[in-house]
């Protein structure tokens, strides 16, 4: 098993909890309020981690390109959070909305990697992406 796989699976668990709790919260909050609370908690967690690294004397690299790209990622995730709240407020089941959102994200990220970053894709990996397309189509048909 690759050394990174347990960490990737833990990340998947955290992303699952993120989507699950957005689904639950969407019945109680306006999308903008939910997104702001979510982002404030995430920012506090990130800040605590940064302080910990600094106190441990670990180097913290900063540069304009990295900060700009991180800001663009923040823009993307902020919009995704708001839109996820809106989707779930419209009554979409978590078992349908989350796989479409996450699967679509995986598919589009893979396409960006192929086109923009000129990454390679094996036949098996292409088959996996095709399965995502079929899965999204099947999930969307049911509603």
Number of C-alpha atoms within 10 A of each C-alpha: 5 5 7 8 10 11 10 11 11 11 12 12 12 12 13 14 12 13 22 14 13 24 23 14 16 22 15 11 14 14 21 16 14 18 22 14 11 16 16 12 11 12 12 11 12 12 12 12 12 14 12 12 13 12 9 9 9 10 8 8 6 8 7 8 9 11 11 11 11 12 12 12 12 13 12 11 14 17 13 14 22 19 16 20 24 19 19 21 20 10 12 14 13 17 10 15 20 19 16 20 17 16 18 17 12 14 18 13 12 19 15 13 14 13 11 9 10 10 11 12 13 8 9 9 12 13 12 13 20 13 14 19 15 12 16 19 12 13 14 12 8 7 8
